Each structure stands twice: as structure tokens, then as C-alpha cells.
């Protein structure tokens, strides 16, 4: 049975297109009391972007903090704030920021229409009711959160996304001007999330022509951004690489790096992009050419990875990371095939974590 893949309904791309957000949202303001929630990374509080938000009198500006990876408890808290803001549901939820802010916006839009806690929906296709209209304005590029069908959350027992067709954004605004001032290290680590998406997709057992077409183009763009000194319009290219990289894994899957990074993040709170980079550097056995090129990109961009993150962990800590990582079965099957459990044993996973 082939999966009937849900795609974003509307996408707008171009420098300055953020200025059209108000016009786009006007279609959702069908009644005088209609209101919109702007889920916005608090790094922009007091900055120029705050003044550009097309807020109307009834709207809610919801600042979110993403110093830590998004947690189910935080999603539940934000959802409660939105519900308490008005007696009616919002006409839209707009996520403005990087991958974490966009995942929070996805999650809130889902939890406004689905009962209980967000931790009950960590997994594949557990969401039963459609979300309210939700849109993304990425201010970082690389995670692919703007296009993916998942909102990655850390819960009490696991790090796992709200994976659902209802999670997919209804509208995405891709304005390369919004990523021009991203700090160098953050620019690298979020971009490497995209690069690693492509490597895992293109070398996975789930590979198909749909995924291959998007993955190859995203990989080409990543190489221009991080290896080619003569390349122009790098912000435009990285924004499209992120989008295409997300599309590549949408009809396939990621692999060993993301599975292990979930374990690392669950225990240590390591941010996704840097966590993936730390893990990928030790995966020559699985992705030899990708790791070689990744190291060339690190050298070119003068990046030094954090080391010795796991050296002082207890045996219990290590077992927790292993359990979280090995719980992501589709990722391991994509990487190693149907008999992956005979290859990626708990001892093997431990040996990889011990290197980090």
C-alpha cells in the first residue's frame, strides 16, 4: 500500500514576501471577532521583526522560549494560555522562528482541537482531529520543520514527534531576508540538519524517486552554501535546501544519526542541529562519504564540535539514551534494513554513545 502523502497547501517564496503575511491572513479573518495567535520565538522580543508582525486588535502575541528543546509539558502550558485568551478558537496559529518555534506552533494548533495532553499523541498517526489553520514563517533554515509532518517533542518517557497528516502546515512563507543575520554556528548546525536529512534519505532502504529527486537537489544546494566560495544568493539556496530536504524525508525517512541524536537530546537536552552534528561525526561506518564531506564543511566553516558529552554519564543514563534511540524503529529500518535489530544491538549503540 502506497502512502497518500499530505503536502503544504500554499507556499510563497521570495525576498520581502513576509510583508504579504497580513494579506494572506485576511482570508482567515472571516468575522469581526476572528483572531490569530502569533507563536513567536522570544529572541525577537524588542527587535525589528516584532514591529513588523501584522497584529490586529483581537490577536494574541505568544512569545515562546526555545532555549530548551520543545517539551510536551510546555506545549500543554501554551495551549492552555491560548484557550484562556478567548472563548472561541483562533482562526489561525502562525509559527515564527526556527524549527523549535515552528514545532511548537504545529503542536499548539493540534492540541487546540484534540483532547488531553500532547504526550498522548507522541507517535505515528495518533492525532484524530484536524488542527486549526496553521502557517510557518521560518527565520532559520535547515530543519525542514516548515514542510514536515511531525512536531518533535520531548515527553516524560521519550523524544518523539506528533507525526500526522494534520501536523503539516497549511501555509508557509519563505523569505530569505529573515535568515540573513543568523549567527555563524547556528547557521551551520541548522544547515547540517538539512545535509544529514539528505544523506540519510539518499542512502536509506526506503529510498524512492520522489525522495531522491528532492534529496539530490537539497544536497547540491548545501554544497554550494557550505563549500563553494563563489556561490551567490546563499540564503535563498539554504532556505530552499531546507524545504527540499524536508520533502525528501517526507516520503522516506531519516536514519541512524537522527535516532541516536534523539537519545542524546532526551537525556542531555542537546539542541537538534548540534546534536545531529555531534552524532554524525562518529557514523563513518554507515555513511562514509557523507561524514567525509561533513568534516570538509566543518573545516571550511571553522566549526569545532563539542566533545566528551557522555564521558561522565552513569550506566543508567546510558541505558536511557539507548532505549530512546532504539525505540525509533522506522529510522533504523531505513538505515539498516528489516533485520536492523541484529546489527544495531544495545551494545553497538552504547559503543557509539561512548565515543561522544
C-alpha distance (Angstrom), angle and dihedral (degrees) to the residues before:
residue distance angle dihedral
X1 . . .
X2 3.81 . .
X3 3.77 118.6 .
X4 3.79 116.5 -113.6
X5 3.78 96.8 -133.7
X6 3.82 118.5 -145.4
X7 3.80 114.4 -139.9
X8 3.81 133.5 -168.5
X9 3.81 111.1 -82.7
X10 3.81 97.6 -142.8
X11 3.81 135.4 16.5
X12 3.78 129.1 -179.5
X13 3.82 120.5 -169.6
X14 3.78 133.5 -175.7
X15 3.76 144.9 86.3
X16 3.79 108.4 -69.0
X17 3.81 95.9 13.0
X18 3.82 89.9 124.8
X19 3.80 85.0 79.2
X20 3.81 88.4 70.1
X21 3.80 94.3 60.2
X22 3.81 93.5 97.7
X23 3.80 90.9 51.7
X24 3.81 90.8 49.6
X25 3.79 93.1 49.1
X26 3.80 92.1 47.8
X27 3.80 87.3 78.0
X28 3.82 88.5 62.1
X29 3.81 94.9 50.1
X30 3.78 93.9 82.8
X31 3.81 96.2 151.8
X32 3.83 133.9 36.6
X33 3.80 91.4 -109.5
X34 3.83 95.6 48.4
X35 3.79 113.3 126.1
X36 3.79 139.9 -172.1
X37 3.82 131.3 -145.8
X38 3.82 115.5 -140.2
X39 3.82 106.3 -156.9
X40 3.79 98.3 -162.6
X41 3.80 132.6 177.5
X42 3.80 106.8 -111.8
X43 3.81 90.4 -134.0
X44 3.83 84.5 84.7
X45 3.80 94.6 54.5
X46 3.79 107.2 126.0
X47 3.81 91.2 4.9
X48 3.80 130.1 116.3
X49 3.81 93.9 -95.3
X50 3.82 91.6 61.3
X51 3.80 90.0 61.9
X52 3.81 90.5 51.5
X53 3.80 95.5 56.5
X54 3.83 108.7 115.0
X55 3.81 94.8 -130.3
X56 3.81 119.6 172.2
X57 3.78 126.0 -159.5
X58 3.82 95.2 -93.9
X59 3.80 96.4 43.3
X60 3.79 128.4 112.0
X61 3.79 121.5 -134.6
X62 3.80 104.7 -156.6
X63 3.80 112.2 -170.4
X64 3.81 112.3 -155.5
X65 3.78 129.2 -164.8
X66 3.79 117.5 -139.1
X67 3.80 100.0 177.4
X68 3.80 83.3 117.3
X69 3.78 127.3 41.2
X70 3.85 111.2 -90.9
X71 3.80 113.1 -83.7
X72 3.79 129.8 -159.3
X73 3.81 89.3 -123.4
X74 3.82 90.3 56.3
X75 3.80 91.8 48.7
X76 3.80 90.0 51.9
X77 3.81 90.7 49.7
X78 3.82 92.7 49.6
X79 3.79 92.0 46.4
X80 3.79 90.3 53.1
X81 3.82 90.5 51.1
X82 3.80 90.7 53.4
X83 3.81 92.6 47.3
X84 3.81 90.2 50.8
X85 3.80 92.4 49.8
X86 3.80 94.2 72.1
X87 3.79 142.5 0.9
X88 3.82 89.6 -121.6
X89 3.77 131.9 60.1
X90 3.81 116.5 -101.8
X91 3.78 118.2 -103.2
X92 3.79 89.6 -130.7
X93 3.80 146.5 0.2
X94 3.81 116.0 -142.6
X95 3.81 119.8 -162.6
X96 3.81 113.9 -153.5
X97 3.80 118.5 -177.9
X98 3.78 139.4 37.7
X99 3.78 129.8 -34.1
X100 3.80 95.3 -65.8
X101 3.81 94.0 50.9
X102 3.79 90.5 47.7
X103 3.82 91.1 48.7
X104 3.80 89.7 51.1
X105 3.81 90.3 51.3
X106 3.80 90.9 49.9
X107 3.78 91.3 48.3
X108 3.79 95.4 48.4
X109 3.81 91.7 47.9
X110 3.81 88.8 53.7
X111 3.79 97.3 43.7
X112 3.80 92.4 52.0
X113 3.81 87.8 68.9
X114 3.81 102.1 30.0
X115 3.83 121.5 68.6
X116 3.78 127.4 -125.1
X117 3.79 131.2 19.6
X118 3.79 125.1 -28.1
X119 3.81 89.7 -122.8
X120 3.82 88.0 70.4
X121 3.80 89.2 65.2
X122 3.81 100.5 49.5
X123 3.77 102.6 125.8
X124 3.77 140.8 46.8
X125 3.83 122.0 -36.4
X126 3.81 97.0 -18.9
X127 3.82 93.8 130.1
X128 3.82 108.8 99.6
X129 3.81 105.1 -179.1
X130 3.81 128.7 55.1
X131 3.80 116.8 -106.0
X132 3.77 123.7 -118.9
X133 3.81 113.6 -95.0
X134 3.80 108.4 -66.7
X135 3.79 132.6 -175.2
X136 3.80 136.1 -174.2
X137 3.79 132.6 -138.8
X138 3.82 106.0 -176.3
X139 3.81 116.8 -153.3
X140 3.81 91.7 178.5
X141 3.78 126.6 45.9
X142 3.77 130.2 -145.8
X143 3.78 110.1 54.3
X144 3.80 95.6 83.0
X145 3.83 88.1 -141.2
X146 3.79 88.5 133.9
X147 3.80 91.0 67.0
X148 3.81 106.6 24.9
X149 3.81 127.7 103.8
X150 3.78 92.8 -132.6
X151 3.79 138.4 78.2
X152 3.80 106.3 -157.0
X153 3.81 113.1 -138.0
X154 3.79 136.4 171.8
X155 3.79 111.9 -135.3
X156 3.80 133.3 -177.3
X157 3.80 92.1 -85.5
X158 3.78 107.5 21.4
X159 3.77 148.8 6.2
X160 3.78 106.1 -117.6
X161 3.76 136.3 136.8
X162 3.76 134.5 -112.5
X163 3.80 91.3 -112.3
X164 3.78 110.7 -168.2
X165 3.78 143.2 125.4
X166 3.80 85.5 -119.5
X167 3.83 89.0 61.3
X168 3.81 93.6 66.9
X169 3.80 113.9 105.6
X170 3.81 117.6 -109.4
X171 3.80 92.6 -147.6
X172 3.80 134.8 19.6
X173 3.82 125.9 -167.6
X174 3.81 110.9 -158.7
X175 3.80 109.8 -168.4
X176 3.83 112.8 165.4
X177 3.81 90.4 -161.2
X178 3.80 88.6 72.0
X179 3.83 93.8 65.5
X180 3.79 100.0 45.5
X181 3.83 95.8 99.3
X182 3.82 98.9 45.5
X183 3.86 111.1 134.1
X184 3.81 113.8 -104.5
X185 3.81 98.7 -112.3
X186 3.79 93.3 46.6
X187 3.81 89.1 46.5
X188 3.81 88.9 54.0
X189 3.80 98.9 44.7
X190 3.80 96.0 47.1
X191 3.80 89.1 45.9
X192 3.79 90.7 51.4
X193 3.78 89.2 55.5
X194 3.80 85.8 61.9
X195 3.81 93.0 44.4
X196 3.80 91.5 50.6
X197 3.83 90.9 47.2
X198 3.78 87.6 58.8
X199 3.80 96.2 46.5
X200 3.80 92.4 48.3
X201 3.80 92.8 46.2
X202 3.81 96.4 44.8
X203 3.80 93.6 47.4
X204 3.80 96.8 40.2
X205 3.79 130.0 107.9
X206 3.83 90.0 -122.7
X207 3.81 91.8 62.6
X208 3.80 117.2 137.7
X209 3.78 134.4 164.1
X210 3.80 92.4 -95.1
X211 3.79 92.1 57.2
X212 3.79 93.4 37.8
X213 3.80 93.9 54.7
X214 3.81 93.8 53.4
X215 3.81 94.5 37.6
X216 3.78 95.7 52.4
X217 3.80 92.6 51.0
X218 3.80 92.5 46.6
X219 3.80 90.1 49.9
X220 3.81 90.9 50.6
X221 3.82 90.7 51.9
X222 3.84 92.5 47.7
X223 3.80 89.7 53.7
X224 3.80 91.0 52.0
X225 3.80 91.9 49.3
X226 3.81 98.4 45.8
X227 3.82 104.9 27.2
X228 3.81 109.1 26.2
X229 3.81 115.8 80.6
X230 3.81 91.1 -172.8
X231 3.81 96.8 54.1
X232 3.81 117.4 116.2
X233 3.81 132.3 -154.6
X234 3.79 91.1 28.9
X235 3.81 94.3 166.4
X236 3.81 90.6 54.8
X237 3.79 90.2 47.9
X238 3.79 95.3 48.2
X239 3.80 91.2 48.6
X240 3.79 90.7 53.6
X241 3.81 91.9 42.5
X242 3.80 88.3 56.7
X243 3.79 91.3 49.6
X244 3.81 94.4 46.4
X245 3.81 92.0 43.0
X246 3.79 89.6 54.5
X247 3.79 90.0 49.1
X248 3.79 90.7 50.4
X249 3.80 93.8 59.2
X250 3.80 93.1 39.0
X251 3.80 91.9 78.7
X252 3.80 95.5 32.2
X253 3.81 127.8 19.9
X254 3.80 145.0 -107.5
X255 3.79 120.8 -106.7
X256 3.80 150.3 -151.9
X257 3.80 96.7 -25.7
X258 3.78 95.2 55.6
X259 3.80 92.7 43.6
X260 3.80 92.7 53.1
X261 3.81 92.8 41.6
X262 3.81 89.4 55.7
X263 3.80 88.4 58.1
X264 3.80 91.1 48.2
X265 3.79 92.8 47.8
X266 3.80 94.7 45.2
X267 3.80 92.5 57.1
X268 3.80 103.5 30.0
X269 3.80 102.2 25.9
X270 3.80 91.4 -123.6
X271 3.79 110.9 173.2
X272 3.77 113.8 -109.2
X273 3.80 102.1 -113.4
X274 3.79 96.1 45.5
X275 3.81 90.7 40.7
X276 3.80 91.5 55.0
X277 3.81 90.1 47.9
X278 3.82 92.7 50.8
X279 3.80 91.6 49.9
X280 3.81 97.2 41.9
X281 3.79 92.0 57.2
X282 3.84 88.3 67.8
X283 3.80 98.2 46.8
X284 3.80 102.0 85.3
X285 3.79 88.6 124.8
X286 3.80 90.7 64.8
X287 3.81 104.3 27.2
X288 3.85 106.5 22.7
X289 3.81 99.3 162.5
X290 3.80 93.1 40.0
X291 3.81 93.1 52.1
X292 3.81 90.5 47.4
X293 3.81 91.5 53.5
X294 3.80 91.8 42.5
X295 3.80 89.5 57.0
X296 3.80 89.8 49.8
X297 3.80 88.5 54.0
X298 3.80 91.0 49.5
X299 3.79 90.7 51.7
X300 3.79 92.6 46.5
X301 3.82 91.8 50.3
X302 3.86 94.9 41.4
X303 3.80 93.5 -120.2
X304 3.82 123.2 161.8
X305 3.79 115.9 -165.2
X306 3.82 121.8 -138.2
X307 3.81 111.3 -105.1
X308 3.81 138.5 -159.8
X309 3.80 95.2 28.9
X310 3.80 93.6 147.2
X311 3.80 101.8 36.9
X312 3.82 95.9 101.7
X313 3.79 98.5 39.3
X314 3.77 120.0 124.1
X315 3.78 122.8 -121.9
X316 3.81 88.2 -105.9
X317 3.80 90.8 53.5
X318 3.77 91.0 50.5
X319 3.80 91.8 49.4
X320 3.81 90.0 51.5
X321 3.81 92.1 53.6
X322 3.79 91.6 47.2
X323 3.80 92.4 50.2
X324 3.81 92.6 50.5
X325 3.81 92.7 47.0
X326 3.80 96.6 46.3
X327 3.79 91.2 46.6
X328 3.82 89.6 73.6
X329 3.78 95.2 82.8
X330 3.85 99.8 167.3
X331 3.82 90.0 56.3
X332 3.80 92.7 52.9
X333 3.79 92.8 44.9
X334 3.79 89.7 52.4
X335 3.80 90.3 50.8
X336 3.81 102.1 39.6
X337 3.80 108.1 13.5
X338 3.78 133.8 -115.6
X339 3.82 94.1 -44.9
X340 3.80 93.1 52.8
X341 3.81 92.9 129.0
X342 3.80 90.8 68.4
X343 3.82 89.6 54.9
X344 3.80 104.8 36.3
X345 3.78 99.7 48.8
X346 3.78 122.6 167.9
X347 3.81 88.9 -102.0
X348 3.80 90.7 52.5
X349 3.80 92.2 49.4
X350 3.80 89.8 48.0
X351 3.79 91.7 52.8
X352 3.81 90.2 53.9
X353 3.81 93.8 47.9
X354 3.82 90.4 48.5
X355 3.82 89.6 60.1
X356 3.79 91.1 58.8
